[in-house]
Amino acid sequence: MELIFATHNQNKVKEISAILPSIIKLKSLNDLNFTDQIPETSKTLRGNALIKARTIFNEFQRDCFADDTGLEVEALNGAPGVYSARYAGNKKRDEDNIYKLLKELRNHDNTKAQFRTVIALIYNHKEFIFEGIIKGKIINEIKGDNGFGYDPIFQPKHHLLSFAELSTEEKNKISHRAIAFRKLIDFIKGKT
């Protein structure tokens, strides 16, 4: 079966392709020559995931899914949350977002945080939601070259390395996105 992943982010496509079973052929928006940016105007991860999935479903009338992910920091009342990608501005530069977050946490002892992914799937004209969460903490230095976004400063619970220090395979066993996608995959396997 073929599924459209409503994203232009090739890092996400690579990460998800590594955990998909061979029965699912993944297409990204780049594969479909869909170059528009879909506005993420909701104040929730769920809302943004649904906006993106509905936009692509309406355009192509094919089974599709979209995700939205946020880093939620306890001391910052859940920020950056839904604004994680553009926390330091609309340029969406990972480095800028990281430095802003570290600066805002400078006077806080509590560095507990979690990554949360929400996936909206439109399958056979019906909508389904899947969620994955991984808890951890923000470390005060950038570590590792793997991954993207806040990975170099997020250390998952029960681990000594940041997400960016883990291999893709190791990260895919525990990450918020992997947890949500395993739920999606199990659902699809049950339908095929």
Secondary structure as GFF3:
##gff-version 3
##sequence-region A 1 192
A	DSSP	beta_strand	2	5	.	.	.	ID=ss1
A	DSSP	alpha_helix	10	17	.	.	.	ID=ss2
A	DSSP	beta_strand	25	28	.	.	.	ID=ss3
A	DSSP	alpha_helix	45	60	.	.	.	ID=ss4
A	DSSP	beta_strand	64	73	.	.	.	ID=ss5
A	DSSP	three_ten_helix	74	76	.	.	.	ID=ss6
A	DSSP	beta_strand	80	81	.	.	.	ID=ss7
A	DSSP	three_ten_helix	84	86	.	.	.	ID=ss8
A	DSSP	alpha_helix	94	105	.	.	.	ID=ss9
A	DSSP	beta_strand	112	123	.	.	.	ID=ss10
A	DSSP	beta_strand	126	138	.	.	.	ID=ss11
A	DSSP	three_ten_helix	151	153	.	.	.	ID=ss12
A	DSSP	beta_strand	154	156	.	.	.	ID=ss13
A	DSSP	three_ten_helix	163	165	.	.	.	ID=ss14
A	DSSP	alpha_helix	168	174	.	.	.	ID=ss15
A	DSSP	alpha_helix	176	191	.	.	.	ID=ss16
###
